């Protein structure tokens, strides 16, 4: 009986998947797992000043956005990027970033689109743990090349046509700050939000204190979305696809049928043929 219990514990460890939001204690416990891949999405210069040991640097702005409208990169580029990062279909991926978790969430969402099952973002920003709890180095890590084979999940990825045809049948959730939602600010030519959109800023999902941040507990976040009926699909967008990604992570965890509009406001707001609403005098 004793040996059976040990065997079951070992099997349970092997089958353990990465939590969507990874506590530091979980990463500390699984740090030496052969399937673990750690991704640092901060800028290369910051990465070189200090990062988690064995972390692969994939700068979010350089590698995870594509073109002026900040779309998801081409599949061929992502396949090569993941392969170079040492990711395969057996990898357990933990992503971390700097001050805001939205950039880690961008990698998380893209990973889910590509069919990666075991991926999560670190609950805290870089360095926001007890001294010595996790190993830090300045040495760049070059992992062994793997053959990453994407298994595209189109359910998580929406186009502007998908949004246009879903304005009356799905919740459209705007993850931008309120001043962008009402039309006081915009990085696109037009000001306002997508017709019928609800404003739930991605910043509500985490607490920020100076240069540190942490993702809030799911039980704390659940009331934010209580007005959304789980039987109705939810399409998320923001300015460029990062705040939408953190909302995607939370809503997916809470059991919603959720997806991200890839072009977000940078595409919609620059297309004069698409319907918008604005609470200011700007059009």
C-alpha positions, 0 to 999 in steps of 0.5 A: 500500500505504501509503494502504491501511494508513492507511485500515485504521488509520482504520477500525479506530479508528472501529470500536473499542469501549470496553473493559469496564474502561477504562485511563486511557491509552485515555480519554486517546487517545479523549477527542476522539472525537465519539462519546464520552460520559463519565458521572460517577456521583458525587453532584452536590455532589462533581461540582461541586467538580471533574470530567472535562471534558465529563462528564455527572453522573448521581448513582447513588443518585438516578438509578440505583435505584428504590423502597425495594427499589432496583430498576432504574428504569422504562424510560421514566425510563431512556430519558429519562435516557440521552437527556438525557445525550447517549447514542444507539446510536452512543455510546461510553460511559465511566463513572467514580465515586469511591472504589468502582467498584461504582457505575460498574458499576451504570451499566454493567449497566443500560446492557447491559440497555438494549442499549448495546454500547460501554460501560466503566468507568474502571479507576481512581477519580476523580483517580487518574491523573497530574497533567494527564493528563486535563482537569478542570473545575468547569463543569457540562456540558450535552450535546445531547439525543439520542434513545436507543432501548433494545433490552432484553436480558432475559438480563441481568435476573432477577426473584425468580421467576427465582431461585426456579425456578433454585435447583438449576439455576444458580449463585446468587452473593452479592456482599455482604461475608462478614458479611452473607452469614453473617447477622451484618448485614442491611439487610433484615428477615431475616439470611442469604443465598439458599438455595444461594448462594455468597459472592463479594464484589464487593470482591474485584474491586478494590483500595482504598487510602484514597480511591483504587481500581482494578479488578484485571486480569482475569487476576488475577481469573480464579482467583476464579471457577475453581469456576464451570462456564461451561456453567451459568448464573450469577445474581448478587445483593448488597444493592442491585445494585451489588456484583452489577454489578461481578461481572457485568462481570467474569464477563461478560468472562470468558465466563460466562452471567451475569445480575443479580437485580434485587431482590437481598437487599433484596427477597428478605430482606424476603419471608418466603416465600422460602428462605434460609440463615443461619450465625447464630442470627438468622432 
